[in-house]
Amino acid sequence: MSGWTESDSQTYRECADVAVPRRDEMVATLVAAVPFSADEPVKMLELGSGDGRLAEALLTVFSRATLTALDGSESMRQAASQ
């Protein structure tokens, strides 16, 4: 079991844009690397989805996709679902 706490999740959300430089660029690179066309009805699974930034980007491009996003942090799951 991880030592990660909800306090850690909050801290990450507060500083992620600084702590993870070029975060948006990394997300865009991952989305671009998906080997499916944007109109395919694919199923995706994201482990450790955090605040849902990658999930949101994927679903924006792959509008017919079904995505299951999993994270061990309750507050991160709440942030991702928003």
Long-range contacts (C-beta under 8 A, 24 or more apart in sequence): 2-72, 4-72, 4-73, 6-73, 6-74, 6-75, 8-73, 9-73, 9-75, 9-76, 10-75, 12-50, 13-51, 13-75, 13-76, 13-79, 16-51, 23-53, 27-53, 27-54, 27-57, 28-57, 30-54, 30-57, 31-57, 31-58, 31-61, 34-58, 34-61, 34-62, 36-62, 38-62, 38-63, 39-63, 39-64, 40-64, 40-65, 41-65, 41-66, 42-66, 43-67, 43-68, 44-68, 45-70, 46-70, 48-72, 49-76, 49-77, 49-80, 50-76, 50-79, 50-80, 51-76, 51-79, 51-80, 52-76, 52-79, 52-80, 52-81, 52-82, 55-80
